């Protein structure tokens, strides 16, 4: 049955992947609400922007009156909450924006969703869902062994992860205190098409293409679990449709890699797909730079619950997903050149403590 999805942050990296998939592969109607801050990009929604089931509203989730009007007018069955400040380095330089959006904004959205949910008839109340999308960074840092599971204790170590941990707790509180039917997902590091190039993988791809230095923090020994964004989008829609109210689900790719190995793999792919004799081997561009403050050593997600309960597993392994990602950036130069010419040009962030 067709539902009405309100997707906050739908012009962002993960949000736009969800919206494109909702329009492409489901009968649902979608309203994107996005403030269009620096990482929000309507070009990422261009493939679906002409579909009759898609609509866009510019709005800030912290603006309660605006969100109330949007929610009442659209009458969603599902609120998928992806709007967030999401870059650790930026949170080190300016934590206040992360508190405002990720904490204050989430509470405002919860309150307006609760107000709306209470106004529904019994059947629609039973089917309504508030789906909050979060991160594995709320759990802190792992040692060389072990995995984050859904009941792993929270121990955020950056302003970004602290703000997301707080938002997770508020979502849980609105379920247990007020009965709002909420679900939480915590994901590992995403990568793929339309990724804003302040993050590791797109930044390395673009710098490698342009023959610029490839800055690697410390010695590149930090380990992350990598999840192809299209796999994540599939998981999020599945959770929104079939997940159990009050539960949380970890979404991971089972693809642990050291940062230095990720960068070297990117170098090899760019050399293969876009050779440039004037640049030479891209691996020679790797430059080790001082580590960022509080850099967590290792993240790794145990995604067995979502596999067991909902039947989801990622379709891409790291090698196949990374090849698709590099190829996309080669084929979509106009998208990233537009970003490069605007607010972000690849400069180092997060050095102010």
C-alpha positions in Angstrom: 0.0 0.0 0.0 1.3 3.4 -0.9 2.4 5.6 2.1 3.4 9.2 2.5 7.1 9.6 3.5 8.3 12.9 4.9 12.1 12.8 4.6 14.1 15.4 6.5 17.6 16.1 5.1 16.5 14.5 1.9 18.8 16.7 -0.2 21.8 15.3 1.7 24.0 12.3 0.8 22.1 9.5 2.5 18.7 11.3 2.4 18.9 11.8 -1.4 19.7 8.1 -1.9 16.6 7.2 0.1 14.4 9.5 -1.8 15.7 8.4 -5.2 15.0 4.8 -4.2 11.6 5.5 -2.8 10.5 7.1 -6.1 12.3 4.6 -8.3 11.3 1.4 -6.5 8.1 2.0 -4.4 4.7 3.5 -4.9 5.1 5.9 -2.0 4.7 9.6 -2.1 7.7 11.6 -0.8 8.1 15.1 0.6 11.7 16.3 1.2 12.3 18.9 3.8 15.8 20.3 3.8 17.3 23.6 5.0 19.8 23.4 2.1 22.8 24.2 4.2 26.3 23.6 2.6 25.9 19.8 2.1 22.3 19.9 0.9 22.2 19.8 -2.9 19.0 19.7 -5.0 21.1 18.4 -7.9 21.3 15.1 -6.0 17.5 14.9 -6.4 17.4 15.8 -10.1 16.8 12.2 -11.2 13.4 12.2 -9.5 12.5 15.8 -9.3 9.9 15.7 -12.1 8.1 12.7 -10.7 4.5 13.5 -9.6 5.1 11.6 -6.3 8.0 13.9 -5.3 7.8 17.3 -3.6 10.3 19.6 -1.9 9.9 22.1 0.9 12.8 24.2 2.2 12.7 24.3 5.9 14.7 24.1 9.1 13.7 21.3 11.5 14.4 23.6 14.4 11.6 25.9 13.3 8.6 24.3 15.1 5.9 26.4 13.5 7.2 25.7 10.0 7.5 22.0 10.7 4.0 21.9 12.2 2.5 23.5 9.1 4.4 21.2 6.8 3.5 18.0 8.7 -0.2 19.0 9.0 -0.4 19.8 5.3 1.4 16.7 4.0 -0.1 14.3 6.6 2.8 11.7 6.6 2.6 8.1 7.5 6.3 8.0 8.0 8.7 10.6 9.2 12.3 9.6 8.2 14.6 11.9 10.0 18.0 12.3 8.3 18.6 16.0 8.7 21.8 16.5 10.6 25.2 18.1 10.8 27.4 15.1 10.2 31.1 15.9 9.8 33.3 15.3 12.8 36.0 17.8 11.7 33.4 20.6 11.4 32.0 19.6 14.9 35.4 20.2 16.3 35.6 23.7 14.9 31.9 24.7 15.6 30.1 22.4 18.0 27.2 24.8 18.5 25.7 24.1 15.1 25.7 20.4 15.8 23.8 20.9 19.1 21.3 23.2 17.4 20.5 20.9 14.5 21.1 17.4 15.9 19.7 18.0 19.4 17.4 21.0 19.4 16.2 20.3 15.9 15.4 16.6 16.7 13.5 17.5 19.8 11.5 20.1 17.9 10.7 17.5 15.2 9.7 14.9 17.8 7.4 17.3 19.5 5.6 18.3 16.2 5.4 14.7 15.2 3.9 13.8 18.5 1.4 16.6 18.2 0.4 15.3 14.7 0.3 11.6 15.8 -2.0 12.4 18.7 -4.4 14.0 16.2 -4.8 10.8 14.0 -7.5 8.2 14.2 -6.6 4.9 15.8 -5.7 3.0 12.6 -3.4 5.8 11.4 -1.8 6.1 14.8 -1.0 2.4 14.7 0.7 2.6 11.3 2.6 5.8 11.9 6.4 5.6 12.3 9.1 8.1 13.3 12.3 6.7 12.0 15.5 8.3 13.3 18.7 7.7 11.4 21.9 7.8 13.5 25.5 6.6 13.4 27.8 4.0 14.9 29.9 6.8 16.3 27.6 7.1 19.3 29.2 3.9 20.6 32.7 5.4 20.8 35.8 3.5 19.8 36.5 -0.3 19.7 39.8 -2.0 20.3 41.2 -4.5 17.8 38.4 -7.0 18.3 34.6 -6.9 18.9 31.6 -5.2 17.2 29.0 -2.6 18.0 25.7 -4.3 18.7 22.3 -2.7 19.5 22.8 -2.8 23.2 26.4 -1.6 23.2 26.9 1.2 25.7 27.1 4.7 24.4 30.4 6.5 24.7 30.6 9.3 22.1 34.0 11.0 21.8 33.5 13.9 19.4 31.0 16.8 19.5 29.3 15.3 16.5 28.9 11.9 18.0 27.8 13.4 21.3 25.1 15.4 19.5 23.8 12.2 17.7 23.9 10.2 21.0 21.8 12.9 22.6 19.3 12.8 19.7 19.1 9.0 20.0 18.2 9.3 23.6 15.5 11.9 23.0 13.9 9.7 20.3 13.9 6.8 22.7 12.5 9.0 25.5 9.6 10.2 23.3 8.7 6.6 22.6 8.8 5.4 26.2 7.3 8.6 27.8 4.7 9.6 25.2 4.2 6.4 23.2 5.3 7.9 19.9 6.1 4.9 17.6 9.8 5.4 16.9 12.5 3.3 15.4 16.3 4.0 15.4 19.0 2.8 13.0 22.7 3.3 13.6 24.9 2.9 10.5 28.5 2.5 9.7 30.5 4.8 7.3 28.6 5.4 4.1 30.2 6.0 0.7 28.9 6.1 -2.9 27.5 8.6 -5.5 26.5 12.2 -4.6 28.8 12.2 -1.5 29.8 15.7 -0.3 33.6 15.8 -0.8 34.7 16.7 2.7 34.5 13.0 3.6 37.4 10.6 3.1 36.4 8.6 0.0 35.1 11.4 -2.2 37.8 13.8 -1.2 40.5 11.2 -2.1 38.8 10.5 -5.4 38.7 14.1 -6.5 42.1 15.0 -5.2 43.6 12.0 -7.0 41.8 13.0 -10.2 43.2 16.5 -9.9 46.7 15.5 -8.9 46.4 17.1 -5.5 47.9 15.8 -2.2 45.9 13.0 -0.5 46.0 13.9 3.2 45.9 10.9 5.5 45.4 11.4 9.3 48.2 10.0 11.5 49.5 6.8 9.9 46.1 5.8 8.4 45.6 3.0 10.9 42.1 4.0 11.9 39.6 1.3 10.9 36.0 1.9 9.6 33.3 -0.4 8.4 32.1 0.8 5.0 28.5 0.6 3.7 27.5 1.4 0.2 24.9 4.1 0.3 22.4 2.4 -2.0 22.5 -0.7 0.3 21.9 1.6 3.3 18.9 3.3 1.5 17.4 -0.1 0.9 17.8 -1.0 4.6 16.3 2.2 5.8 13.1 1.8 3.7 12.8 -1.8 4.9 13.1 -0.7 8.6 10.6 2.1 8.1 8.1 -0.3 6.5 8.7 -3.5 8.6 10.8 -2.6 11.6 9.5 -3.2 15.2 8.4 -0.1 17.1 10.7 0.8 19.9 13.6 -1.2 18.5 17.0 -0.1 17.1 18.8 -1.7 14.2 22.5 -1.6 13.4 23.2 -1.3 9.6 26.7 -2.2 8.5 28.5 -3.4 5.5 30.8 -6.1 7.1 33.6 -4.2 5.3 36.3 -3.2 7.8 39.3 -1.3 6.2 42.1 0.8 7.5 42.0 4.3 6.2 45.3 3.9 4.4 44.1 0.8 2.7 41.0 2.7 1.5 43.1 5.5 0.1 45.5 3.1 -1.7 42.5 1.2 -3.2 41.2 4.5 -4.5 44.6 5.4 -6.0 44.7 2.0 -7.8 41.2 2.5 -9.2 41.8 6.1 -10.4 45.0 5.0 -12.0 43.1 2.3 -13.8 40.0 4.2 -14.9 41.6 7.7 -15.4 45.3 7.4 -16.1 47.2 10.7 -16.3 50.9 10.5 -17.3 51.4 14.1 -16.0 50.3 12.9 -12.5 51.8 9.4 -12.5 50.9 6.9 -9.8 48.3 8.4 -7.5 49.8 6.6 -4.5 52.7 9.0 -4.6 50.3 11.8 -3.7 49.6 10.3 -0.2 50.7 12.8 2.5 50.5 12.0 6.2 49.2 14.8 8.3 48.7 15.3 12.0 45.8 13.3 13.4 42.6 15.0 14.3 41.8 15.4 18.0 40.0 12.5 19.6 40.2 10.3 16.5 38.4 7.0 17.3 40.6 4.0 16.5 38.1 1.5 15.1 34.3 1.1 14.4 32.7 -2.1 13.4 29.0 -2.9 13.2 27.3 -6.2 14.1 24.5 -6.2 11.5 23.1 -9.6 12.4 19.9 -8.3 14.0 18.6 -6.6 10.8 19.5 -9.7 8.8 17.8 -12.0 11.3 14.6 -10.0 11.8 14.1 -8.3 8.4 16.2 -10.3 6.0 18.5 -7.5 5.0 22.1 -7.9 3.9 24.3 -5.5 1.8 24.5 -6.3 -2.0 27.9 -4.7 -2.5 31.2 -5.6 -1.0 33.8 -2.9 -0.6 35.6 -3.6 -3.9 32.4 -3.6 -6.0 31.0 -0.5 -4.2 34.2 1.4 -4.5 34.6 0.7 -8.2 31.0 2.0 -8.8 31.8 5.0 -6.7 34.9 6.0 -8.6 33.2 5.4 -11.9 30.3 7.6 -10.8 32.6 10.6 -10.0 34.3 10.1 -13.4 31.0 10.2 -15.2 29.4 13.0 -13.2 32.0 15.8 -13.2 29.4 18.5 -13.4 27.9 17.5 -10.0 31.2 17.7 -8.1 32.6 20.6 -10.0 29.6 22.6 -8.9 30.3 21.6 -5.3 34.0 22.4 -5.7 33.3 25.9 -7.0 31.1 26.7 -4.1 31.4 26.5 -0.3 34.0 23.7 0.0 37.2 23.2 -1.9 38.8 20.4 0.0 40.6 22.4 2.7 41.6 20.9 6.0 39.0 21.2 8.8 38.9 20.3 12.5 42.2 21.6 13.7 40.8 24.0 16.3 40.5 22.5 19.7 
